[in-house]
């Protein structure tokens, strides 16, 4: 699974999915690889999932640290118009945000947006 492939030192885009508009704000580095998300087991937490079992967790998280902000916020709508990103997982119909792969060429295209 992709979540198991994420390792400390990997760089990731920070995507604001609850913003209006949604988009990429910056880059972060993974400092701790995937581990069970304890909020799924906490009945008082808004992320509680009664179906999640501590012995076989459904939800995982990684720890990240900020590396840099992009020169400007890059919106999802803008990403949809960028040549070379047509097949990016984020832009596919029905794609769910969480952890998604970004191909090296896609990474470079996004980093080059000014």
CNS distance restraints for C-alpha pairs under 8 A (distance, minus, plus):
assign (resid   1 and name CA) (resid   5 and name CA) 6.75 0.50 0.50
assign (resid   2 and name CA) (resid   6 and name CA) 6.72 0.50 0.50
assign (resid   2 and name CA) (resid  99 and name CA) 7.46 0.50 0.50
assign (resid   2 and name CA) (resid 100 and name CA) 7.57 0.50 0.50
assign (resid   2 and name CA) (resid 101 and name CA) 7.57 0.50 0.50
assign (resid   3 and name CA) (resid  34 and name CA) 6.17 0.50 0.50
assign (resid   3 and name CA) (resid  60 and name CA) 7.64 0.50 0.50
assign (resid   3 and name CA) (resid  99 and name CA) 6.97 0.50 0.50
assign (resid   4 and name CA) (resid  33 and name CA) 7.60 0.50 0.50
assign (resid   4 and name CA) (resid  34 and name CA) 6.27 0.50 0.50
assign (resid   6 and name CA) (resid  10 and name CA) 6.72 0.50 0.50
assign (resid   6 and name CA) (resid  30 and name CA) 7.64 0.50 0.50
assign (resid   6 and name CA) (resid  33 and name CA) 5.89 0.50 0.50
assign (resid   6 and name CA) (resid  34 and name CA) 6.94 0.50 0.50
assign (resid   7 and name CA) (resid  30 and name CA) 6.54 0.50 0.50
assign (resid   7 and name CA) (resid  31 and name CA) 7.73 0.50 0.50
assign (resid   7 and name CA) (resid  32 and name CA) 6.94 0.50 0.50
assign (resid   7 and name CA) (resid  33 and name CA) 4.90 0.50 0.50
assign (resid   7 and name CA) (resid  34 and name CA) 7.77 0.50 0.50
assign (resid   8 and name CA) (resid  29 and name CA) 7.31 0.50 0.50
assign (resid   8 and name CA) (resid  30 and name CA) 4.73 0.50 0.50
assign (resid   8 and name CA) (resid  31 and name CA) 4.61 0.50 0.50
assign (resid   8 and name CA) (resid  32 and name CA) 5.32 0.50 0.50
assign (resid   8 and name CA) (resid  33 and name CA) 5.72 0.50 0.50
assign (resid   9 and name CA) (resid  29 and name CA) 5.81 0.50 0.50
assign (resid   9 and name CA) (resid  30 and name CA) 5.44 0.50 0.50
assign (resid   9 and name CA) (resid  31 and name CA) 6.33 0.50 0.50
assign (resid  10 and name CA) (resid  29 and name CA) 5.66 0.50 0.50
assign (resid  10 and name CA) (resid  30 and name CA) 5.38 0.50 0.50
assign (resid  11 and name CA) (resid  27 and name CA) 6.72 0.50 0.50
assign (resid  11 and name CA) (resid  28 and name CA) 5.69 0.50 0.50
assign (resid  11 and name CA) (resid  29 and name CA) 4.50 0.50 0.50
assign (resid  11 and name CA) (resid  30 and name CA) 6.30 0.50 0.50
assign (resid  12 and name CA) (resid  27 and name CA) 5.63 0.50 0.50
assign (resid  12 and name CA) (resid  28 and name CA) 5.31 0.50 0.50
assign (resid  12 and name CA) (resid  29 and name CA) 6.13 0.50 0.50
assign (resid  12 and name CA) (resid  30 and name CA) 7.29 0.50 0.50
assign (resid  13 and name CA) (resid  24 and name CA) 6.54 0.50 0.50
assign (resid  13 and name CA) (resid  25 and name CA) 7.55 0.50 0.50
assign (resid  13 and name CA) (resid  26 and name CA) 5.81 0.50 0.50
assign (resid  13 and name CA) (resid  27 and name CA) 4.58 0.50 0.50
assign (resid  13 and name CA) (resid  28 and name CA) 6.28 0.50 0.50
assign (resid  14 and name CA) (resid  24 and name CA) 5.69 0.50 0.50
assign (resid  14 and name CA) (resid  25 and name CA) 5.73 0.50 0.50
assign (resid  14 and name CA) (resid  26 and name CA) 5.15 0.50 0.50
assign (resid  14 and name CA) (resid  27 and name CA) 5.57 0.50 0.50
assign (resid  14 and name CA) (resid  28 and name CA) 6.51 0.50 0.50
assign (resid  15 and name CA) (resid  22 and name CA) 7.44 0.50 0.50
assign (resid  15 and name CA) (resid  23 and name CA) 5.48 0.50 0.50
assign (resid  15 and name CA) (resid  24 and name CA) 4.31 0.50 0.50
assign (resid  15 and name CA) (resid  25 and name CA) 6.08 0.50 0.50
assign (resid  15 and name CA) (resid  26 and name CA) 7.54 0.50 0.50
assign (resid  16 and name CA) (resid  22 and name CA) 5.51 0.50 0.50
assign (resid  16 and name CA) (resid  23 and name CA) 5.46 0.50 0.50
assign (resid  16 and name CA) (resid  24 and name CA) 6.19 0.50 0.50
assign (resid  16 and name CA) (resid  25 and name CA) 6.90 0.50 0.50
assign (resid  17 and name CA) (resid  22 and name CA) 5.16 0.50 0.50
assign (resid  17 and name CA) (resid  23 and name CA) 6.79 0.50 0.50
assign (resid  17 and name CA) (resid  97 and name CA) 7.70 0.50 0.50
assign (resid  18 and name CA) (resid  22 and name CA) 6.53 0.50 0.50
assign (resid  19 and name CA) (resid  23 and name CA) 7.65 0.50 0.50
assign (resid  21 and name CA) (resid  75 and name CA) 6.37 0.50 0.50
assign (resid  21 and name CA) (resid  76 and name CA) 7.53 0.50 0.50
assign (resid  22 and name CA) (resid  75 and name CA) 5.65 0.50 0.50
assign (resid  22 and name CA) (resid  76 and name CA) 5.78 0.50 0.50
assign (resid  23 and name CA) (resid  73 and name CA) 6.59 0.50 0.50
assign (resid  23 and name CA) (resid  74 and name CA) 5.33 0.50 0.50
assign (resid  23 and name CA) (resid  75 and name CA) 3.97 0.50 0.50
assign (resid  23 and name CA) (resid  76 and name CA) 4.86 0.50 0.50
assign (resid  24 and name CA) (resid  70 and name CA) 7.89 0.50 0.50
assign (resid  24 and name CA) (resid  73 and name CA) 5.87 0.50 0.50
assign (resid  24 and name CA) (resid  74 and name CA) 5.17 0.50 0.50
assign (resid  24 and name CA) (resid  75 and name CA) 6.39 0.50 0.50
assign (resid  24 and name CA) (resid  76 and name CA) 7.61 0.50 0.50
assign (resid  25 and name CA) (resid  69 and name CA) 6.02 0.50 0.50
assign (resid  25 and name CA) (resid  70 and name CA) 5.81 0.50 0.50
assign (resid  25 and name CA) (resid  72 and name CA) 7.05 0.50 0.50
assign (resid  25 and name CA) (resid  73 and name CA) 4.86 0.50 0.50
assign (resid  25 and name CA) (resid  74 and name CA) 6.61 0.50 0.50
assign (resid  26 and name CA) (resid  66 and name CA) 7.80 0.50 0.50
assign (resid  26 and name CA) (resid  67 and name CA) 7.69 0.50 0.50
assign (resid  26 and name CA) (resid  68 and name CA) 5.71 0.50 0.50
assign (resid  26 and name CA) (resid  69 and name CA) 4.03 0.50 0.50
assign (resid  26 and name CA) (resid  70 and name CA) 4.67 0.50 0.50
assign (resid  26 and name CA) (resid  73 and name CA) 7.77 0.50 0.50
assign (resid  27 and name CA) (resid  66 and name CA) 6.39 0.50 0.50
assign (resid  27 and name CA) (resid  67 and name CA) 5.55 0.50 0.50
assign (resid  27 and name CA) (resid  68 and name CA) 5.35 0.50 0.50
assign (resid  27 and name CA) (resid  69 and name CA) 6.24 0.50 0.50
assign (resid  27 and name CA) (resid  70 and name CA) 7.16 0.50 0.50
assign (resid  28 and name CA) (resid  64 and name CA) 6.04 0.50 0.50
assign (resid  28 and name CA) (resid  65 and name CA) 5.35 0.50 0.50
assign (resid  28 and name CA) (resid  66 and name CA) 4.34 0.50 0.50
assign (resid  28 and name CA) (resid  67 and name CA) 4.78 0.50 0.50
assign (resid  28 and name CA) (resid  68 and name CA) 6.89 0.50 0.50
assign (resid  29 and name CA) (resid  64 and name CA) 5.33 0.50 0.50
assign (resid  29 and name CA) (resid  65 and name CA) 5.40 0.50 0.50
assign (resid  29 and name CA) (resid  66 and name CA) 6.50 0.50 0.50
assign (resid  29 and name CA) (resid  67 and name CA) 6.38 0.50 0.50
assign (resid  30 and name CA) (resid  62 and name CA) 6.83 0.50 0.50
assign (resid  30 and name CA) (resid  63 and name CA) 5.88 0.50 0.50
assign (resid  30 and name CA) (resid  64 and name CA) 4.36 0.50 0.50
assign (resid  30 and name CA) (resid  65 and name CA) 6.64 0.50 0.50
assign (resid  31 and name CA) (resid  62 and name CA) 7.66 0.50 0.50
assign (resid  31 and name CA) (resid  63 and name CA) 5.54 0.50 0.50
assign (resid  31 and name CA) (resid  64 and name CA) 5.25 0.50 0.50
assign (resid  31 and name CA) (resid  65 and name CA) 6.75 0.50 0.50
assign (resid  32 and name CA) (resid  62 and name CA) 5.67 0.50 0.50
assign (resid  32 and name CA) (resid  63 and name CA) 4.95 0.50 0.50
assign (resid  32 and name CA) (resid  64 and name CA) 6.99 0.50 0.50
assign (resid  33 and name CA) (resid  61 and name CA) 7.78 0.50 0.50
assign (resid  33 and name CA) (resid  62 and name CA) 5.16 0.50 0.50
assign (resid  33 and name CA) (resid  63 and name CA) 6.88 0.50 0.50
assign (resid  34 and name CA) (resid  60 and name CA) 5.87 0.50 0.50
assign (resid  34 and name CA) (resid  61 and name CA) 5.25 0.50 0.50
assign (resid  34 and name CA) (resid  62 and name CA) 4.72 0.50 0.50
assign (resid  34 and name CA) (resid  63 and name CA) 7.93 0.50 0.50
assign (resid  35 and name CA) (resid  60 and name CA) 5.22 0.50 0.50
assign (resid  35 and name CA) (resid  61 and name CA) 5.63 0.50 0.50
assign (resid  35 and name CA) (resid  62 and name CA) 6.55 0.50 0.50
assign (resid  36 and name CA) (resid  54 and name CA) 7.90 0.50 0.50
assign (resid  36 and name CA) (resid  57 and name CA) 6.09 0.50 0.50
assign (resid  36 and name CA) (resid  58 and name CA) 7.81 0.50 0.50
assign (resid  36 and name CA) (resid  59 and name CA) 5.95 0.50 0.50
assign (resid  36 and name CA) (resid  60 and name CA) 4.30 0.50 0.50
assign (resid  36 and name CA) (resid  61 and name CA) 6.32 0.50 0.50
assign (resid  37 and name CA) (resid  41 and name CA) 7.95 0.50 0.50
assign (resid  37 and name CA) (resid  57 and name CA) 7.86 0.50 0.50
assign (resid  37 and name CA) (resid  59 and name CA) 5.47 0.50 0.50
assign (resid  37 and name CA) (resid  60 and name CA) 4.70 0.50 0.50
assign (resid  37 and name CA) (resid  61 and name CA) 5.53 0.50 0.50
assign (resid  38 and name CA) (resid  42 and name CA) 6.80 0.50 0.50
assign (resid  39 and name CA) (resid  45 and name CA) 5.94 0.50 0.50
assign (resid  39 and name CA) (resid  46 and name CA) 7.89 0.50 0.50
assign (resid  39 and name CA) (resid  47 and name CA) 5.78 0.50 0.50
assign (resid  39 and name CA) (resid  48 and name CA) 5.82 0.50 0.50
assign (resid  40 and name CA) (resid  45 and name CA) 7.51 0.50 0.50
assign (resid  40 and name CA) (resid  47 and name CA) 5.49 0.50 0.50
assign (resid  40 and name CA) (resid  48 and name CA) 4.09 0.50 0.50
assign (resid  40 and name CA) (resid  49 and name CA) 4.90 0.50 0.50
assign (resid  40 and name CA) (resid  50 and name CA) 7.54 0.50 0.50
assign (resid  40 and name CA) (resid  52 and name CA) 6.44 0.50 0.50
assign (resid  40 and name CA) (resid  59 and name CA) 6.86 0.50 0.50
assign (resid  41 and name CA) (resid  48 and name CA) 5.67 0.50 0.50
assign (resid  41 and name CA) (resid  49 and name CA) 6.46 0.50 0.50
assign (resid  41 and name CA) (resid  50 and name CA) 7.16 0.50 0.50
assign (resid  41 and name CA) (resid  52 and name CA) 6.75 0.50 0.50
assign (resid  41 and name CA) (resid  53 and name CA) 7.46 0.50 0.50
assign (resid  41 and name CA) (resid  54 and name CA) 7.05 0.50 0.50
assign (resid  42 and name CA) (resid  47 and name CA) 7.92 0.50 0.50
assign (resid  42 and name CA) (resid  48 and name CA) 5.53 0.50 0.50
assign (resid  43 and name CA) (resid  48 and name CA) 5.48 0.50 0.50
assign (resid  43 and name CA) (resid  49 and name CA) 7.93 0.50 0.50
assign (resid  43 and name CA) (resid  50 and name CA) 7.92 0.50 0.50
assign (resid  44 and name CA) (resid  48 and name CA) 7.17 0.50 0.50
assign (resid  52 and name CA) (resid  56 and name CA) 7.41 0.50 0.50
assign (resid  52 and name CA) (resid  57 and name CA) 5.58 0.50 0.50
assign (resid  52 and name CA) (resid  58 and name CA) 5.43 0.50 0.50
assign (resid  52 and name CA) (resid  59 and name CA) 7.37 0.50 0.50
assign (resid  53 and name CA) (resid  57 and name CA) 5.13 0.50 0.50
assign (resid  53 and name CA) (resid  58 and name CA) 7.16 0.50 0.50
assign (resid  70 and name CA) (resid 111 and name CA) 7.60 0.50 0.50
assign (resid  71 and name CA) (resid 114 and name CA) 6.46 0.50 0.50
assign (resid  72 and name CA) (resid 114 and name CA) 7.20 0.50 0.50
assign (resid  74 and name CA) (resid  78 and name CA) 6.59 0.50 0.50
assign (resid  74 and name CA) (resid  79 and name CA) 7.08 0.50 0.50
assign (resid  74 and name CA) (resid 113 and name CA) 7.98 0.50 0.50
assign (resid  75 and name CA) (resid  79 and name CA) 6.32 0.50 0.50
assign (resid  76 and name CA) (resid  80 and name CA) 6.33 0.50 0.50
assign (resid  76 and name CA) (resid  91 and name CA) 7.94 0.50 0.50
assign (resid  77 and name CA) (resid  81 and name CA) 6.97 0.50 0.50
assign (resid  78 and name CA) (resid  82 and name CA) 6.77 0.50 0.50
assign (resid  79 and name CA) (resid  85 and name CA) 7.12 0.50 0.50
assign (resid  79 and name CA) (resid  91 and name CA) 7.83 0.50 0.50
assign (resid  80 and name CA) (resid  85 and name CA) 7.12 0.50 0.50
assign (resid  80 and name CA) (resid  86 and name CA) 6.97 0.50 0.50
assign (resid  80 and name CA) (resid  91 and name CA) 6.49 0.50 0.50
assign (resid  82 and name CA) (resid  86 and name CA) 7.52 0.50 0.50
assign (resid  84 and name CA) (resid 106 and name CA) 6.97 0.50 0.50
assign (resid  84 and name CA) (resid 109 and name CA) 7.42 0.50 0.50
assign (resid  85 and name CA) (resid  91 and name CA) 7.82 0.50 0.50
assign (resid  85 and name CA) (resid 106 and name CA) 6.10 0.50 0.50
assign (resid  85 and name CA) (resid 109 and name CA) 7.85 0.50 0.50
assign (resid  86 and name CA) (resid  91 and name CA) 7.07 0.50 0.50
assign (resid  87 and name CA) (resid  91 and name CA) 7.04 0.50 0.50
assign (resid  87 and name CA) (resid  92 and name CA) 6.94 0.50 0.50
assign (resid  88 and name CA) (resid  92 and name CA) 6.76 0.50 0.50
assign (resid  88 and name CA) (resid 102 and name CA) 7.00 0.50 0.50
assign (resid  88 and name CA) (resid 103 and name CA) 7.80 0.50 0.50
assign (resid  88 and name CA) (resid 106 and name CA) 7.15 0.50 0.50
assign (resid  89 and name CA) (resid  95 and name CA) 6.73 0.50 0.50
assign (resid  89 and name CA) (resid 100 and name CA) 6.71 0.50 0.50
assign (resid  89 and name CA) (resid 101 and name CA) 7.02 0.50 0.50
assign (resid  89 and name CA) (resid 102 and name CA) 7.46 0.50 0.50
assign (resid  90 and name CA) (resid  95 and name CA) 6.12 0.50 0.50
assign (resid  90 and name CA) (resid  96 and name CA) 7.65 0.50 0.50
assign (resid  90 and name CA) (resid  97 and name CA) 7.16 0.50 0.50
assign (resid  90 and name CA) (resid 100 and name CA) 7.06 0.50 0.50
assign (resid  91 and name CA) (resid  95 and name CA) 7.11 0.50 0.50
assign (resid 102 and name CA) (resid 106 and name CA) 6.16 0.50 0.50
assign (resid 102 and name CA) (resid 107 and name CA) 6.23 0.50 0.50
assign (resid 103 and name CA) (resid 107 and name CA) 6.20 0.50 0.50
assign (resid 104 and name CA) (resid 108 and name CA) 6.32 0.50 0.50
assign (resid 105 and name CA) (resid 109 and name CA) 6.25 0.50 0.50
assign (resid 106 and name CA) (resid 110 and name CA) 6.21 0.50 0.50
assign (resid 107 and name CA) (resid 111 and name CA) 6.13 0.50 0.50
assign (resid 108 and name CA) (resid 112 and name CA) 6.11 0.50 0.50
assign (resid 109 and name CA) (resid 113 and name CA) 6.68 0.50 0.50
